[in-house]
Amino acid sequence: MDPKTLTPAQRAYEQKRAAKAGKSLESWLDAKQKRAAAEVKAAPPPKKKPGLISRLLDRAHKPL
């Protein structure tokens, strides 16, 4: 988040949160951006759907 791109309302909200945390607005936004990047990086990739052959074999092994 760039402080220049925030609307005045967003800026005021983020300033309140930064003051509550005891940080400046710039350091607060930097920390927030780093946390978001770490969450994206740490998220496991979505599981891949099994292929047609795998699904047919799984269905064949199930009892009627």
N, C-alpha and C positions, 0 to 999 in steps of 0.2 A: 504494500500500500504506500502510495506516495502522498505525503501531506498536501501536495498541490492539487491532487485530483479529488480530494474529499470535498463534499458539500459542506457548507457551514454547520449544518446540523450534525453530520457525521463527525466533523472535526471536534465539535463541542462534546459529543458523546465520548470520543476516544480520549479527549483531554481529561474528562472526568475519571475515566477508567485508569489513565496513566497517573493522575494525581492520587487516586486511591491506592495504587501500587507503589507510589513513591518514586516514580520515574518521570523523565521528560517525555514529551509527545513523540519525539524522534526515536528515542531508545525504546519506547513502548511499541511503536509501529515496527521497528526492526525486529524486536523479540517476537512479536506476533507473526511476522512474515517467516521467521526462522522456524517457529513452531508449526506453522502450516506446511512448510516445505518438508519438515521432518515427518509429519503425519502422512503426507503423500508418499514419501520415500519408504516409510515403514509398513504401509498397507500391503498385505499380500495380494498377489495378482489373482484375479477371479478364476475360479476353477473352470476348466474346459469341459464342455459337454461331451459325453462319450460318443464315439462314432457309431455309424449304422451297424457295423458288424458286431461291435461290443454290446450294443443294446439288444441285438437279435440273439447273441449267445447268452446274455443274462436272462432273457425271457425264456429261452429254450431250457435253461437249467431250473427254472421255477416249476413247482408242481402245478398240475391243472387244478 
